Amino acid sequence: MIKSKSISLLVFILFCFTNLVAQEYKTEKAEIERLLDQAVSDFNDAKYDKALESSKKALIISFGINDDSYVAQSYNTIGVIYNECFDSKKAIGFYEKALTYAKRTNKDKLYNWIYGNLGSVYYYNEIDVPKGISYYKKALYFAEKIKDSTEIKNTKMNIVSAYFAIDKFDEGNLYLKDIQENVLKYGDQEIKMRMNSLLGIYATNHDKKVEAEQYYSNALKLAEEIQYDSYLINVYENLVNHHNHFEEPEKALAYKTKLDSLSKVVYSEDKLDYLQKAAVQIELEEYKMQLERIEQVNAQHQKSITESRLVVILFVVILIILLLLLLTLYKNIKLREEANIELKKANEELVLAKEAAEEASQLKSQFVSTITHELRTPLYGVIGITNIILEEHKELGNSPHLKSLKFSAKYLLSLVNDILQINKIEEKRIILESLIFNLTDEINLIKNSVEHIADKNNNVLTVEIDTAIPEFLIGDKLRLSQIIMNLVSNALKFTKNGEVAVMADLKKVEDKIYFIEFKVKDTGIGIAKEDQGKVFDKFVQIERKEEDYQGTGLGLSIVTSLVKLFNSEVHLESEVNVGTTFSLTIGFPFDEDKSKEIINNIEVDLSASHLYNILIVEDNKINQIVTKKIIQGSNMSCTIVDDGYAALVALERESFDIILMDINMPLINGFDTTRKIREKGITIPVIALTAFDKQEVVEQAISAGMNDIMVKPFEPAKLFQVIHNQIKKGNAG
């Protein structure tokens, strides 16, 4: 039986329809229409995989703006693609979903499209041709209702083709005669091609050989002019059946060869395999979008209570995480102490015990690294979302709940950093750096950062620096700042209505080494003699009778360990209710010639701020929101993708100045994504955004081709500085 395949193609004009929806969400709707138009173009070029990708993106955006009409169109588009690629089951499924959403809009145009496509899938795939005809007639009803002459003619030709398929030529010819003259006179190339094909089928089955071949010749010429492979396949099929009907096997074989050759290109196994995999992904995205829509509706109904609930829940979660972390670390430390006792008692098992201890230490390091990473990631979201709430809801600026949330998040972040610092010190993974720095600037910076603690306890904070100390010294300013910051914070915390002084005095100079004595003196509550030996131990807090002082007992332990790296030690003088003084002496090199050279080479960037286009690769939705808000807050533009493969696609379609790359992602991690980017010859700077400690990933980052690393959470100003520096280096290169 000769039948017409191109019926599904004609229905595809639905994707260009753009007047069914209102004007809100103009940007999103314009993007949906662009994607659907692109799907039309790719489909007509037989690029079914690309057509499906555009349709899937249109579906996701349609769900995002909660537009049932566009959701229905997107599902219908996907159904057409699968029907063309012989997957009728999936095609029917997508058409039925399209019909569900079309019923919510109650738009006759959508009904016309979808019923027409359902008719095609049941007829063309020979599932149930009479059922297909019934769907076509429903489509014809809505086409006549909206008085769409083009759809009326298309739908009638679909009915004709279906009747011909079940040898009901007289029934089909009734519809054909009704539109034949109008189509051949006024129709476009596509509809004329279909009409000639149907007339050829009718003539063949009434043994009018010459007349049929003239019609097929016309159809073939039109199909070649249109350059649509699917139309050519249709005409070749009809010609094969025509020559078989008149027992002309050689001619039939010639057209069968052309048919098979073109079909292999259009319906390649790779494309069909891609479509199978894409169907699963669409279903996953669909469920995800459905869930988000439910959550949005629920949020609208409970907006007034959600804000306060969110703050309370986050606060409770942070406290629970803090308690679990402290308990876990405490148990870990107790286990290590017990292991050490057993090692001392069992000398005969020294080798085995040593190996066990090393393994336990490695596990502990991995544990601490994992815990700090897992805490930093949500903390980045908590701090960022809190700042976004404060920016977008100015009326909540004085909310005690939000202030408590922000304080708790920063407090937990400080604790995480302290624990990581202790672990790195114990593992001897800290190496002092030799950088030039201004001592006065560093101490004043510390003073400014702790002023709020001084104000809270009504303290006076003073700084005294010996003028004999050179302006620039060489050493590890970061570790020195950590020492002084911990001592000053500790002093301010245990002092109320008093004074805290930070002093730096030059004690001696030996071989260009300037030995400086640092003192942090307070008039606080003091420390009893019997407790002074305990304060430098980890997790130790001296019991206070009247006040509740927050802290973990890690600050002074960190100070002691860092001071040892400088080959020095901390001294303590204290008297209860009088005050406490901590002192230490550190030697720093001073090279006047080198200092002048470094100062003269410092570049000051006085240029105005730049507008960069940034690609953000991040799978965590909350982190996406926070990072996007930070970038857009600086008037920069950004594009966000969920994984490394999507990043590679984005780089092919758009030009970016820099890439912010998350490391820990599903499907493909940030390191492998960067390697693939470099393999393509793309030299755009890549900055890693990670919750891991920088030293843990720096080697992998460098080997993968990354340019820099930012540890989350981070200060926006620091991020912008790194972005500018990396782009500047790239331009210079």
N, C-alpha and C positions, 0 to 999 in steps of 0.2 A: 504494500500500500504506500503511495507517495504522500508525504505530509510536509507541512511547512514548519521549520524550526524557529524562524526569526520573530515569532510572536512575542517572545520574552523581551526582545530588544526594544520593540516599539513602546512598551509600557515604561521604559526607562526614562522617558521625558519628564516623569514626575519629579526628578531631582532638581530641575531648574525652577520649580514653582516656589516663589518667595513671598507671596502676599497673604499667607494664611495666619500669620502670627502678629502680635502687637509689637510696639516699637521699643519696649524695655529690653535691657541686655543687648544693646545694638552691636557692641563689639563681638560678643559671643555668638550672636546670631549670624553676623556677617561671616565669622569664621566657619560656622556650621555650613552655611550655604556655599562657601568657597570649597570646603572639603567634599561636599556632595557633588558639586560641579566637577571637581577633580576626579571623583570616582566615576562620573559619567564618561569623561574623556578617556581615562585608563581602561574602563570596561569596553568602550568602543574600539580601543586599540588592542583588545584581548590581553591587557595587562591585569589579570584578575587579582593577583596578589596585592598589587599596589592599590587597586580599586577597593579591595577589602580593608586595607590599612587606613585609607582615608575615611571610609564608612565607619570603621570602629572608633576613630578619633571623634567623628561627628556625634556618634552615639554617646560617648563619654561626656562631651561638653553639653549635649542635650539633657542628660541626666543632671549635670551640675547646675543648670539654670531651671530645672524642673519644668521643661516645656514638652508636654505630651505630644504635640503635633510634630515637632522635630524628632522626638524619640520614635514615633510611628514611621516617619519617612526614613530614618536611619535603619531601623529593623527591616523595612521593606527593601531598601537598597541591598542589604546583606543577603536577604532571601533571594533576590534576583541573581546575585553573583553565584550563590551555591546551586541554584537551579540550573544556571548555564553550565556549571561544572559537574553536573550529573549527581549531585548529592541532594536528592529530592526530600529525604527525611529532614535534614537540617533546614532546607528551604521552607518546607511547610511549617516547621517550628518557628522560624523567624517571621513568616507571614502572619501566623496566628498571634504572635506577640505584637506585631504591628497593628493588627486588627483590634486587639485589646486596648491599646493606647488611642487608636483612632476613635473608638466608641466614646472615650472620655471627651474628645473634642467635638464629636458629632458633625464632622465636616464631610460633605458629600464628595468632594474631590478626593479625599483620602480613601473613602469607601470604593470609589471607582478604580483607583490604582490597585488597591490590595486585592479586591475581588477578582480583578482581571489577572493579576499574577497568580492567585490561587488556582484560577481556571487553567492557566498555562502549565503549572506544575503537575496537576492531575492529568491533563491531556497529553502534554509533551512526553512525560515519563511513562505514559501508558499505565498509570496506576488505576484510574477510573475515569475514562473519557466522558461518559454521560455526566458524572459529577462535575468534571471540568466545564462542560457546556452550561450546567446550571449556574456555576460561579460566573461564567462569562455573561450570562443573561442578567445576573445581579449587577455586574459592572455596567452593562448597557443601560440598565434602569437609571443608575446614578449619572451616567454620562448624558442621557437625554434630560434628566432633571435639571442639570446645571447648564444644558444647552451647549455642550462642548462638541463642536462638529468634528474636530480632529479625533477625539476619543471615541465618538460614535462610529466613525469609519474604521478606526483601529480595532475596536471591540467586535464589530460585525465581521471583519475579516478573520479575527480569531475564532469566532463561531463557525465561519465557513470552513476554516482549516480543520477544526475538530470534527465537524460532520463528515468531511471528506475522509478523515482518518478511519472512520467506522463505516465507510462505504455508503453513507447517506448523502449522495450527490444532489438529489433533488431538493432536500431540505436545505443544504448548504447553498445551492444555487439561488434560492429565493433571496437570501441575504446578499449574495454576491451581485446579482442584477440591480439591487436597490442602490448600490454605491459605485458600480463599475464606471459609468460615464463620468461622474463627478471626479473620481480619483484619477482617471487617465488624462483628464483635461486640466485639472487644477492642483493635483497632488504634488508633493515634493518627491525627490528621487527615491527616498526610502519607501514611501507608501506605494509609489508606482512599481518599484521592484517587487513588493509583496503581491500586488495585484497581478502582475505578469506571472509570478510563480503559481498563484492559485488558478489563474486561467489556463496555464500550462498543465497543471495537475488534472483539471477538469477535462481538457482536450485529450490528454493521454488516455484517461479512463473511458473516453468515448471514441477511442481509436482514430482520432484526428491527428495523425503523426506530424504532418507539415505544420499545421496550425500550432500544435504544442511546441514544436522546436522553435518556431518564431517567437512565441512567448518566452521560452527559456532563454533564447538569445538576448532578448530585451532585458530580462532579469539579470543575466550574467553581466551584460554591459553596464547596467546601473550599479550592480554590486562592486564591480571593479572601479568605477568612478568614485563611489563613496569610500572605497578602500577600507571596508570593515570586514575582517576575516570571517566573522561569524556569518555574515550574509553569503560570502563565497561558499562556505561549507554547506549552507542550506541549498544553494543552487546546484552544487556538485551532487548532493544527495538526490535531488529531484531528477537530475540528468542520468545518474546511475540507474534509478528505478525506471525512468522513461525507456532507456535503451534495453534494459532487461525485459520490460513489458513487450517491446517489439522484437525481442530475440536478436539483439545486436550485441553479443558478448564482448567483442573487441572494443567497441566504443564505450560500453559500460565499464570495462576494465580500465580504460584510459582515465575516465573521470573518477573511478574508485581510487586509482593511484594518487591523483591530485588531492582527493578528499582525505586519504590517509596521511599524506605528507603534511597538509595544512593542519590537520587535527593534532598531529604530534607536537606541532609548534604551539598551537593555541591551548591544548589541554595537556601540557607536559606533566610528567609525574611529579616533578619538583613543585610546580604550581599547585597541583592537587594536594600534595603532602602539606604544603604551607597552609592551604585553606583548612585542612583537617585540624592542624595545630592551632590555627587562629580561632577556630570555632570555640575551642576549650577556653582560650584566653578571653574571648568576648563574653562567654558565660560567667567567668570569674569577675570580669569588670562589671558585668551587669548586676551580679549579686552585691558587689561592693557599692555600686551606685544606689541600688535599692536600699541598702542599709543606711547610706548617708542621707537619703531622702527621708527615711523614717526618723532618723535622729534629728534632722532639721525641723520636721513637723513637731516632734516632741519638745525641742528646744523653744519653739515659738510659744507653745502652751505653758511652759514652765520657766519663762525667762526671769521672772522676778525672784524665784527661789534658787535658780541654778547658779547665779553669781555667788551668793553666799555659800551654797553647798560646795561649789568648786573650791573655794578658798579653804573651807574647813577640811574637805577630803584631802586636798594636797598637803595641808599642814599635818594632818594625822599620818599620811603616808610617809612624809619626810621623817617624822618622829619615830615611826616604826622602823624605817630603814636605818636610822641612826642607832637605835637600840640594838637591832640585829647585828649591825656592823661591830659595835663595841663588844657585844657578847661573843661574836665569832672571833674577833681578834684576841679577846681575853682568853678564850679557850685555846686558841692557837699558841699563845705565849705560855700558858700553863703546860701544854703538851711538850713544848720545847724544853722548858725547865726540867720536867720529869725525865725527858730523854737524856739531858745532860747528866743528871744524877746517876741514871742507869749506866751511862758510858764510863763514869768514874769508878763505879763499883765493878764493872765487868771488863777488866783489862784484857782478858783472854779473847774477848769478842770485839776488840778495838777496831779491826779492819772492817768487819761487817757493820758495826755500829756507826762507823764514820761514813760509810756509803749510805746507810739509812738516813743519817742526819743531813747529808748533802741532798739526798732525794727529797726529804721533808722541806729543806730550805728552798729548793727549786719549786716545789709545789706551793709553798707559802708565797713565793715571789709571784708565781703565776696567779695564785688566788688574789693577792693584793692588786695585781695589775688588772685582773678581770673585774674585781669589785669596784675599783676606782673608775674603770672605763664605764661599767654599767651604771654607776652613780652619776658620773659627769654627763652622760648623754641625757637622762631626764632632767638633770639640774640645768642644763643649757636650755631645755624647753621651759622649765619652771621660771627661771629668771627672765628669759626672753618674753614669755607670755605675760608675766607680771608687768614688765615694762610696757608691753603693747596695751594691756588693759588700762594702765595709768595714762598712756598717751591718748587712747581713744575715748576714755571715759574720765574726763577731768573731774567730774563730780565725785569720783571715788578716790581722789588724791589724798584725802584725809582719812580714808578707811583704815581703822586699826587692824582689820583682818588682813588687808593687802600688805600693810607695813610689816605685820608679823610674818606673813608668808615670805616676803622678800628677805627679811632678816634671817629667818630660819634657813632659807635656801643658801644664802651667802655663808651662814655659819657652818652648814653641812659641807659646802664646798671647801671652806678653810680646813675643816677636819679631814676631809679626803686628801687634800694637799699635804697636810701634816703627816698623815699616815704613810703616804707615798714617799715623803721625804725621809722618814725614819727608815723605811724599807730600803731605799737606795743607799742610805748611809751604812746600814748593816751589811748590805751586799757589796760595799766598797765600790759603788758605781758612780761616785761623785768625784770629778777631777776639777781642781781649781783652774780658772782661766786667768790669763794675764791681759787685761784691757786697761786702757787709760781712763781715769775717772776723776771727777771733782768731788772731793770729800764733803765740802760745804753743801754743794747741791744735793748730794745723796741724803745727808742728814736732814736738810730742810724739807726734802720730799717726804721723808718719813714723818716729820713733824706735821706736815699738812694732812697726811693721810690718817693720822690718829687724833686730830683735833676734836672730832665728834665724841671720842671717848673721854677726852679731857673735859669737854663742855658738859657731858652727861654727869660726871662726878664732881663738877665745879672745881676742877684742878687748874693750876697754872703750869704750863709746859714751857720750859726755857731751854735754849741751846747755847753752849759756850765752846768755841773752837779756837785753839791756839793759833795765833797769826803766824807763828814760825813754821807751821806745817805748809809744805809747798801746795800750790793751787791744784796741780795735777799729780796724781800718784798712779802706780801701775799695780793691778791686782784684780781679784775677783769681787767686783762691786756688788753683784747679786747676792753672794753668800754673806758678805759683810752686812748688807742691808737686812737680810733675814735675821742675822744675829741681833742687830740693834732694834729692829722692829719688834721681835719677840720680847726683848727686855723692856722696852718702853711700854708696849701694850700691857705686859704683866704689871709694871709699876703703876700705870694709870688705873688698872682694874682694882688694885688693892689699896688705892689711895682715894680719899674723899675730902673735899674742901682743903686740899693741901697743895703741894708743889712737887713736880717731877722735873729733874734737870738732866740733860744729856751733855756730857763734857768729853772733849777730845784734846789731849795734851801731848806735845812732843817730848819724849823722855830722853832719847839719844839717837845718834846717827853713826852707823858703822858701815863703811864701804858702800855708800850711796843707798843704804837701807835705813829708812826712817821708821823708828819704833814709836808707835803712838799708843798711848793708854786711853782706853775708852771707859767712861763711867756712866752708869745710869743710877741716879740717886733719887729716892722718894721719901716723903714724910708720912708714909702709910702705916698700916697696922703692924708691920714687922713680922719676923719669924722667930719662934722660940728656939733656943739653943739645941734642944733635943730633936728638933725637926729640920734643922738646917742641912743635915747630911742626906735627907730624903728628897729634897725638892728637885734634884737633878735627875731622879729616876723617872722612867716612863710611866705614865698613867697615875702618877702620884699627885694628890691634892691634899694639902694640910687641912685638917678639919677646922672650920670656922664656927664660932659660937653664935654670932648674931646675923651675919650676912650670907646670902646665897650667891657665890661667885661661879659664873659659868666657865666651862673649859674642860679640856680632856686630860690635862697634865702632861701634854707633849711638848709644850713650848720650850721649857728650860732644858729638857732632854735634847731637843734639836739644837739648841744653843751650844750645849756642851760638845755634841758631836761635831758641829761645824767649826767650833773654835779649835778642836784638835787637828782639823785639816790645815789650819794655819800654824800648826806647831806651837800652840799656846794653850792656856787654861783659864777658866773663869773662877774668880774669887768672890766670896760673899761675906758681907758684914751686915748684921741686922740686930735690932733690939725691938722687943715688943712695944707697940704704941709709940715708938720714936721714928722708925723708918728703916729702910733697907738700901744698901749700895752694892751693885754688881760691878766688877771691874775686870778688864782683860787688856793685854798688850799684844799688838800685832805689828810685825814689820812689813813695810811696803817699799819696793824699789822706787827710785826717782831718777829719771834721765831727762835732763833739761833739753838736750838737743832733740831727742826723740819726741818729747812732748810738743815742742814748737813745730816739728814736722807734721805731726798728726793734726794739730790745731789748724795749721795753714791749709791742710788738705781737706778739711771739713767742708762739705758742700751744703749751702743753705738754699733750700728750694722755696723761692718767693713767687712761683707761678700760681696762677689761679687753679681752683679745683677743676678736675677733668671729668667729663661724662664718659663712662666706660660701659660697654655691653658685656655682661658677665653671664657665663653658663654655670648654674649650680646643679651638681649631681648629688642628690641626697634622697634616701629612701624613706626616712622618718618624716611623716607628715607634719608633726609639730615643729621639728627642726626646720622644715621647709618654710613654714610660716614665719618663724623667728628670723632666719637668715634673710628671707625676702624682705621683711620689714626693715632690717638693718641696712640692706643695700638700697632699697627705695628711699629710705630716710636720708640718704646722701645724694639724692637726685640721679642715681645711676639706674640703668635698666638691667633687667635680668630675665633669664629663661630657666625654668626648673624642670629637670627630668628625674625619673624615679630610679634609674639604674644605668649601668655603664653602656649597655647596648643602645639605649635611647640617646645617650650622650653622643655616641658615634654617628647616629642618624642626624642629630641636631647640628653637629659640626659640618656635615655634608650640605646642609640646607641653609646655614646662616653663619655669618662671620662674628666671632667673639674676640674680645681683647684679653680675657683671662678666664680660667676655669677654676672653680672652687669644688674640690673633689672629696667626698666622704670616702673613708677607707673601708669600713665594715658594712658591705652591702650584699644582698642576695644576688643570685645569678652570676655576677662577676664582680670581684672586689675592686677597690680604687686603684690598687697597684697594677692589676692586669689590664684594667681599662686604660690607664695611662700608657702602658706598654703598647697597646693597640693604637692609641692616638699617635705615639711617636713612630710606630711602624708605617703609618700612613704619611709620614713626612710633615706632620703638623707640629709647629714649634711654639704654639701659644703657651704662655706660662701656666703651669698647673700648681695650685696651692692645695695641700692636703688639709682638710678639716677633720680632726679626730679627737676622740675622748681618751685615747691612749696617751701615755707619757711620751714626750717627744723623743727621748733617748731610745725608747723601745722600737720606734719605727723609722728612725732617721736613715739607717742603712738601706732598708727596703725602699724607702721613698726615693733616695738618690739613685739606686740601681734601676728603679722603674722609670726614671726620667722626670720626677717631680722637682719643682724649683724651690719650694719652701713648705713649712708645716705650721699650722695654727692649732693650738690645743683648746678644745671647747671645755667650759665657757671662755670667751675672750672678750676684751674690750673692743667695741666697734672702731675706735680711733686707731688701735693697733692694727686691726684688719685692713683699714683703708691705707695705712702707711705701707704695709707689706704689699698690697695690691699696686700702689703707685710705684714702689721701688722695683717690683718685678717687671711691670710694663715698661718702665724706664730702661731697665737693663736689656729687655728684649729689643726695644727700639735702637739702643746703642749698638747691640750686636748686629 
